[in-house]
Amino acid sequence: MNSSASFQVTAQDTSNSDRKLHLSLHHVTIWVSDQERSLRFYLDQLGFKLFVDVRNEAGYRWVAVSPPDGVAILALRTPPAGSEELIGKSRDVVFATDDVTAKFHQWSKRGVHFQHPPQTPPWGGTFTRFEDLDGNSFVLMGRDEVSQQIEADRRAAADKLEAERRAAQELEIAKQVQARLFPQTLPTLRTLDYAGICIQARAVGGDYYDFLDLGKQRLGLMIGDVSGKGIAAALLMAHLQANLRSRAAITRDHPQSLLRSVNQLFYENTTDSAYATFFYAEYDDKTQRLRYANCGHLSALLLRSDNALERLDSTATVLGLFNEWDCSIIEREMISGDVLALYTDGITESFNQNGEEFGEQRLVAAMRQNRDLSSEGLLAAIVQDVQQFSAHEQHDDITLIVAKCRQNHCD
């Protein structure tokens, strides 16, 4: 029985022998007589940095320090009662520096006790020894290959910081540029109160919404979700917006032609895998008619004044995947008190800590509960519900348009 159990453990260990397991040296213990006095020595005289200083429930103090340019950690501990002979016995800790002589003079001026000046032994390099307040002895050494490695590490760290700084700066510029792509002014309508918002999960993203003045008292309301994340999606989003705005100026009276043209440009000028779900709506302020095309996007929600719900489903496939493409245009009449919501999956697919999605039903409930608010108030209420439901890190862009047929002017 015992040998069988032993064999099973051995077999299991062998099967995992090829796994790459992370391993690092966490700390070296230095026994000291007074933690606070030693802490001041390492921080003030050696220029080390404090790694941790905490007390556990039993009152035991854990103090650790590390060199300013390294990851080695020294734990400064007072020995248990009866083990005071451990104090001052450390001899095996070695610190490397690119200039032993310069560090020797620097620390000597701060009162650090060295056992001897820097020496160059037959094996090459330079070294000296110094002691802490309890007589623990440390080696300070350097040699050409060590100096070269330290310098290489320093340059690599500096290059990494510079690259991160540039990336952050470029991302901030991209964020500012993309923010200007969203509507800056809203054309005024007599019968429709509307608002939109995009809260990005990253600095930039692929969600898109827009309001366009189509002339003749007509408003274009558009929302889309470009495939991908981050910078790549943001570039595709800017490409889609540029195509829409440029083509809308030419074909604003023919939404089918507009969307066919946009699809063709998106198809020809992007990779095979790039696409966008898109919802296009055109509202006529005089007739209160809504014409729309849903290109593979989530169904828009039209909440009628009597609380009945209409889902404006897809009338075409997504933009950009197919060369041969067409769409259908559907009309709806809006009357006093009707509420329209266009949104991306960052609303309905936001999830809570239990993995439950916010979903369409909660969105509809939020619309019904807050329908008497202004469009901006309703927008804010829905976003607040989503963020409270999904209180952890936001994983996708949250984009939403709401439009309300005004009570005093519709019909």
C-alpha positions as CSV (number, residue, x, y, z in Angstrom):
1,M,0.0,0.0,0.0
2,N,2.7,2.4,1.0
3,S,4.9,1.7,-2.1
4,S,1.9,2.1,-4.3
5,A,1.1,5.5,-2.8
6,S,4.7,6.5,-3.2
7,F,4.7,5.5,-6.9
8,Q,1.6,7.5,-7.6
9,V,3.1,10.7,-6.1
10,T,6.3,10.1,-8.1
11,A,4.4,9.6,-11.3
12,Q,2.4,12.7,-10.8
13,D,5.5,14.8,-10.1
14,T,7.2,13.4,-13.2
15,S,4.2,14.4,-15.4
16,N,4.6,18.0,-14.3
17,S,8.4,18.1,-14.6
18,D,8.2,20.0,-17.9
19,R,6.1,22.9,-16.5
20,K,7.9,26.2,-16.3
21,L,7.4,27.4,-12.7
22,H,8.3,30.9,-11.6
23,L,11.0,31.0,-8.9
24,S,12.6,34.1,-7.3
25,L,14.6,34.8,-4.1
26,H,12.2,36.7,-1.8
27,H,14.5,37.9,1.0
28,V,17.5,37.4,3.2
29,T,17.2,37.7,7.0
30,I,19.5,40.0,8.8
31,W,19.4,39.6,12.6
32,V,19.5,43.0,14.4
33,S,19.2,44.2,18.0
34,D,17.0,47.2,17.3
35,Q,14.7,47.2,14.2
36,E,14.0,50.9,14.3
37,R,17.7,51.9,14.7
38,S,18.7,49.5,11.9
39,L,15.9,50.7,9.7
40,R,17.3,54.3,10.0
41,F,20.8,53.0,9.1
42,Y,19.6,51.3,5.9
43,L,17.3,54.1,4.8
44,D,19.4,57.2,5.8
45,Q,23.0,56.0,5.4
46,L,22.8,53.4,2.7
47,G,19.9,55.1,0.8
48,F,17.8,51.9,0.7
49,K,14.1,52.0,0.2
50,L,11.5,50.7,2.6
51,F,9.9,47.5,1.2
52,V,7.4,46.8,4.1
53,D,6.8,47.7,7.7
54,V,3.8,46.0,9.3
55,R,2.8,44.3,12.5
56,N,0.7,41.1,12.8
57,E,-2.0,40.4,15.2
58,A,0.5,39.1,17.8
59,G,2.4,42.4,17.6
60,Y,5.4,41.0,15.6
61,R,6.9,43.6,13.4
62,W,8.0,42.7,9.9
63,V,10.5,45.2,8.5
64,A,12.2,44.8,5.1
65,V,14.3,47.1,2.9
66,S,15.8,46.9,-0.6
67,P,18.5,48.7,-2.5
68,P,17.3,51.7,-4.6
69,D,18.2,50.1,-7.9
70,G,17.5,46.4,-7.2
71,V,15.0,43.8,-6.2
72,A,17.0,42.1,-3.4
73,I,15.2,42.3,0.0
74,L,16.7,42.3,3.5
75,A,14.4,41.4,6.3
76,L,15.5,43.2,9.5
77,R,14.5,40.8,12.4
78,T,15.1,40.7,16.1
79,P,15.9,37.1,17.1
80,P,13.8,35.1,19.5
81,A,14.6,35.4,23.2
82,G,17.7,33.2,23.9
83,S,19.0,33.5,20.4
84,E,20.8,36.9,20.6
85,E,24.0,35.2,19.5
86,L,22.6,35.4,15.9
87,I,23.0,39.2,15.9
88,G,25.9,40.4,13.9
89,K,26.7,37.0,12.3
90,S,25.6,37.7,8.7
91,R,28.5,37.4,6.3
92,D,27.2,36.2,3.0
93,V,25.2,39.0,1.5
94,V,26.9,40.6,-1.6
95,F,25.9,43.9,-3.3
96,A,27.0,44.8,-6.8
97,T,27.6,48.3,-8.0
98,D,29.0,49.9,-11.1
99,D,31.6,51.9,-9.2
100,V,32.8,50.4,-5.9
101,T,35.2,53.2,-5.1
102,A,32.6,56.0,-5.6
103,K,30.1,54.1,-3.4
104,F,32.8,53.5,-0.8
105,H,33.5,57.2,-0.5
106,Q,29.8,58.1,-0.6
107,W,28.9,55.7,2.2
108,S,32.1,56.5,4.2
109,K,31.0,60.2,4.4
110,R,27.6,59.0,5.8
111,G,29.4,57.2,8.6
112,V,29.3,53.6,7.2
113,H,32.1,51.5,8.7
114,F,34.2,49.7,6.0
115,Q,36.6,46.9,7.0
116,H,39.1,48.0,4.3
117,P,39.3,50.2,1.3
118,P,38.4,48.8,-2.1
119,Q,40.7,46.0,-3.3
120,T,41.4,44.3,-6.6
121,P,42.0,40.5,-6.0
122,P,43.7,38.2,-8.6
123,W,40.3,37.1,-9.9
124,G,39.6,40.6,-11.1
125,G,37.0,43.2,-10.2
126,T,36.9,45.3,-7.0
127,F,35.4,44.7,-3.6
128,T,35.3,45.9,-0.1
129,R,33.3,45.0,3.1
130,F,31.2,47.1,5.3
131,E,29.2,46.6,8.5
132,D,25.9,47.6,9.8
133,L,25.2,48.8,13.3
134,D,25.2,45.3,14.7
135,G,28.4,44.1,13.0
136,N,26.7,42.2,10.2
137,S,29.2,42.2,7.4
138,F,28.3,42.7,3.7
139,V,30.4,42.6,0.5
140,L,30.3,45.5,-1.9
141,M,31.8,44.4,-5.2
142,G,32.0,45.2,-8.9
143,R,33.8,44.0,-12.0
144,D,33.7,44.8,-15.6
145,E,31.0,42.3,-16.7
146,V,28.9,43.3,-13.7
147,S,29.3,47.0,-14.5
148,Q,28.4,46.3,-18.1
149,Q,25.3,44.3,-17.1
150,I,24.2,47.0,-14.6
151,E,24.6,49.7,-17.3
152,A,22.8,47.5,-19.8
153,D,20.0,47.0,-17.3
154,R,19.9,50.7,-16.5
155,R,19.7,51.6,-20.2
156,A,17.0,48.9,-20.8
157,A,15.0,50.3,-17.8
158,A,15.3,53.9,-19.1
159,D,14.3,52.8,-22.7
160,K,11.3,51.0,-21.3
161,L,10.2,54.0,-19.3
162,E,10.7,56.3,-22.3
163,A,8.7,53.9,-24.5
164,E,5.9,53.7,-21.9
165,R,5.9,57.5,-21.7
166,R,5.7,57.9,-25.4
167,A,3.0,55.3,-25.7
168,A,1.0,57.0,-22.9
169,Q,1.4,60.4,-24.6
170,E,0.4,59.1,-28.0
171,L,-2.6,57.3,-26.5
172,E,-3.7,60.5,-24.8
173,I,-3.5,62.3,-28.1
174,A,-5.5,59.6,-29.7
175,K,-8.1,59.9,-26.9
176,Q,-8.4,63.6,-27.5
177,V,-8.7,63.2,-31.2
178,Q,-11.4,60.5,-30.9
179,A,-13.3,62.6,-28.4
180,R,-13.6,65.3,-31.0
181,L,-15.1,62.8,-33.5
182,F,-18.2,62.4,-31.3
183,P,-20.9,65.1,-31.9
184,Q,-19.9,68.4,-30.5
185,T,-23.2,70.2,-31.3
186,L,-26.7,68.9,-31.6
187,P,-29.1,70.3,-34.3
188,T,-32.2,71.7,-32.6
189,L,-35.5,70.0,-33.4
190,R,-39.0,71.1,-32.5
191,T,-40.5,67.7,-31.8
192,L,-37.5,65.6,-30.6
193,D,-35.4,65.7,-27.5
194,Y,-32.3,63.6,-27.8
195,A,-28.9,62.9,-26.3
196,G,-26.0,60.5,-26.7
197,I,-23.0,59.3,-24.7
198,C,-20.0,57.0,-25.1
199,I,-18.0,55.8,-22.1
200,Q,-14.9,53.9,-23.3
201,A,-13.5,51.0,-21.5
202,R,-10.0,51.9,-22.7
203,A,-8.5,55.2,-23.6
204,V,-9.9,54.7,-27.1
205,G,-12.3,52.2,-28.6
206,G,-14.5,51.1,-31.5
207,D,-17.9,52.3,-30.5
208,Y,-19.4,55.1,-32.5
209,Y,-22.4,57.4,-32.4
210,D,-23.3,60.5,-34.3
211,F,-26.0,63.1,-35.1
212,L,-26.1,64.6,-38.6
213,D,-28.1,67.5,-39.9
214,L,-29.5,66.1,-43.1
215,G,-31.3,69.2,-44.1
216,K,-35.0,69.8,-44.6
217,Q,-35.5,69.5,-40.8
218,R,-34.2,66.0,-40.8
219,L,-31.8,64.5,-38.3
220,G,-29.6,61.4,-38.7
221,L,-29.1,59.3,-35.6
222,M,-26.4,56.7,-35.9
223,I,-24.7,54.2,-33.6
224,G,-22.2,51.5,-34.4
225,D,-19.7,49.0,-33.0
226,V,-16.5,48.3,-34.9
227,S,-14.9,44.9,-34.6
228,G,-11.8,44.7,-32.4
229,K,-10.5,46.7,-29.4
230,G,-8.2,49.6,-28.6
231,I,-6.2,51.6,-31.2
232,A,-7.1,49.3,-34.1
233,A,-10.8,49.6,-33.5
234,A,-10.5,53.4,-33.0
235,L,-8.9,53.7,-36.4
236,L,-11.7,51.7,-38.0
237,M,-14.2,53.8,-36.2
238,A,-12.7,57.0,-37.5
239,H,-12.6,55.5,-41.0
240,L,-16.3,54.6,-40.8
241,Q,-17.2,58.0,-39.5
242,A,-15.3,59.8,-42.3
243,N,-17.0,57.7,-44.9
244,L,-20.5,58.3,-43.4
245,R,-20.1,62.0,-43.2
246,S,-18.5,62.5,-46.6
247,R,-21.1,60.3,-48.3
248,A,-24.0,61.8,-46.3
249,A,-23.2,65.2,-47.9
250,I,-23.9,63.6,-51.3
251,T,-26.6,61.1,-50.8
252,R,-28.5,62.4,-47.7
253,D,-31.9,62.0,-49.4
254,H,-31.3,58.3,-50.2
255,P,-30.3,56.3,-47.1
256,Q,-30.0,53.0,-49.1
257,S,-27.6,54.5,-51.5
258,L,-25.7,56.1,-48.5
259,L,-25.3,52.8,-46.7
260,R,-24.4,50.9,-49.9
261,S,-21.7,53.4,-50.6
262,V,-20.4,53.3,-47.0
263,N,-20.3,49.5,-47.1
264,Q,-18.4,49.5,-50.4
265,L,-15.8,51.9,-49.0
266,F,-15.4,50.0,-45.8
267,Y,-15.1,46.7,-47.6
268,E,-12.5,47.9,-50.1
269,N,-10.3,49.8,-47.6
270,T,-10.1,47.5,-44.6
271,T,-8.9,43.9,-43.9
272,D,-11.1,40.9,-44.6
273,S,-12.0,40.5,-41.0
274,A,-12.9,44.1,-40.3
275,Y,-16.6,44.9,-40.0
276,A,-19.1,47.1,-38.1
277,T,-22.6,46.6,-36.8
278,F,-24.5,49.7,-37.5
279,F,-27.9,51.3,-36.9
280,Y,-28.9,54.3,-39.1
281,A,-32.1,56.3,-38.4
282,E,-33.4,59.4,-40.0
283,Y,-36.0,61.5,-38.1
284,D,-38.2,64.0,-39.9
285,D,-39.1,66.9,-37.6
286,K,-42.1,67.9,-39.7
287,T,-43.8,64.5,-40.2
288,Q,-42.4,62.8,-37.0
289,R,-41.5,59.8,-39.2
290,L,-38.5,57.6,-38.4
291,R,-36.8,55.8,-41.2
292,Y,-34.2,53.3,-40.2
293,A,-31.9,50.5,-41.4
294,N,-30.4,48.1,-38.9
295,C,-27.1,46.6,-40.2
296,G,-26.6,43.6,-38.0
297,H,-26.7,45.8,-34.9
298,L,-28.6,45.1,-31.6
299,S,-32.3,45.8,-32.0
300,A,-33.2,49.4,-31.2
301,L,-36.0,49.8,-28.6
302,L,-39.0,52.0,-29.3
303,L,-41.0,52.4,-26.1
304,R,-44.5,53.7,-26.9
305,S,-46.4,56.2,-24.8
306,D,-48.6,53.3,-23.6
307,N,-45.5,51.4,-22.4
308,A,-45.8,48.9,-25.3
309,L,-42.4,47.9,-26.7
310,E,-41.3,47.6,-30.3
311,R,-38.0,46.1,-31.3
312,L,-36.4,47.5,-34.4
313,D,-34.6,44.4,-35.7
314,S,-32.0,43.9,-38.4
315,T,-32.8,44.8,-41.9
316,A,-29.3,44.0,-43.4
317,T,-26.1,42.3,-42.6
318,V,-23.1,44.1,-41.0
319,L,-21.0,46.7,-42.9
320,G,-17.7,45.8,-44.5
321,L,-17.7,42.0,-44.8
322,F,-19.5,41.6,-48.1
323,N,-18.9,43.2,-51.5
324,E,-22.5,42.5,-52.7
325,W,-24.6,44.2,-50.0
326,D,-28.0,45.8,-49.7
327,C,-30.4,46.9,-47.0
328,S,-34.1,47.5,-46.4
329,I,-35.5,50.8,-45.0
330,I,-38.4,50.6,-42.6
331,E,-40.6,53.5,-41.3
332,R,-42.2,54.1,-38.0
333,E,-44.3,57.1,-36.8
334,M,-43.4,58.6,-33.4
335,I,-46.0,60.2,-31.3
336,S,-46.0,62.2,-28.1
337,G,-44.3,60.4,-25.3
338,D,-42.5,57.8,-27.4
339,V,-38.9,57.0,-26.4
340,L,-36.3,55.5,-28.7
341,A,-33.1,53.9,-27.4
342,L,-30.1,52.9,-29.6
343,Y,-27.2,51.2,-27.8
344,T,-24.2,48.9,-28.1
345,D,-23.5,45.6,-26.3
346,G,-21.5,47.5,-23.6
347,I,-24.9,48.2,-22.1
348,T,-26.7,44.8,-22.3
349,E,-23.6,42.6,-21.9
350,S,-22.2,44.4,-18.8
351,F,-22.1,41.7,-16.1
352,N,-22.1,41.6,-12.3
353,Q,-19.9,39.7,-9.9
354,N,-22.1,36.6,-10.4
355,G,-21.6,36.6,-14.2
356,E,-25.2,37.8,-14.9
357,E,-25.6,40.2,-17.8
358,F,-27.5,43.5,-17.5
359,G,-29.6,42.4,-20.5
360,E,-32.3,43.9,-22.6
361,Q,-35.0,43.4,-19.9
362,R,-33.2,45.6,-17.4
363,L,-32.6,48.2,-20.0
364,V,-36.4,48.3,-20.9
365,A,-37.2,48.5,-17.1
366,A,-34.9,51.4,-16.7
367,M,-36.5,53.2,-19.7
368,R,-40.0,52.7,-18.3
369,Q,-39.0,53.8,-14.8
370,N,-37.3,57.0,-16.0
371,R,-39.3,57.8,-19.1
372,D,-40.6,61.1,-17.7
373,L,-37.0,62.5,-17.4
374,S,-35.4,64.6,-20.1
375,S,-33.3,62.8,-22.7
376,E,-30.2,63.7,-20.8
377,G,-31.7,62.6,-17.5
378,L,-32.9,59.3,-19.0
379,L,-29.4,58.7,-20.5
380,A,-27.8,59.4,-17.1
381,A,-30.2,57.1,-15.2
382,I,-29.6,54.2,-17.6
383,V,-25.8,54.5,-17.5
384,Q,-26.0,54.8,-13.7
385,D,-28.1,51.6,-13.5
386,V,-25.5,49.8,-15.7
387,Q,-22.5,51.0,-13.7
388,Q,-24.1,50.1,-10.4
389,F,-25.1,46.6,-11.7
390,S,-21.5,46.0,-13.0
391,A,-19.5,47.7,-10.3
392,H,-16.2,46.0,-11.3
393,E,-13.8,47.0,-14.1
394,Q,-15.6,48.1,-17.3
395,H,-14.8,45.6,-20.0
396,D,-16.5,47.1,-23.0
397,D,-17.5,50.6,-24.3
398,I,-20.8,51.8,-23.1
399,T,-22.6,53.8,-25.9
400,L,-26.2,54.9,-25.8
401,I,-28.6,57.3,-27.6
402,V,-32.0,58.2,-26.3
403,A,-34.6,60.3,-28.2
404,K,-38.0,61.4,-26.8
405,C,-40.9,62.7,-28.8
406,R,-41.7,66.0,-27.0
407,Q,-45.1,66.1,-25.2
408,N,-45.9,69.6,-26.2
409,H,-45.1,69.4,-29.9
410,C,-45.7,65.9,-31.2
411,D,-49.0,64.9,-32.8
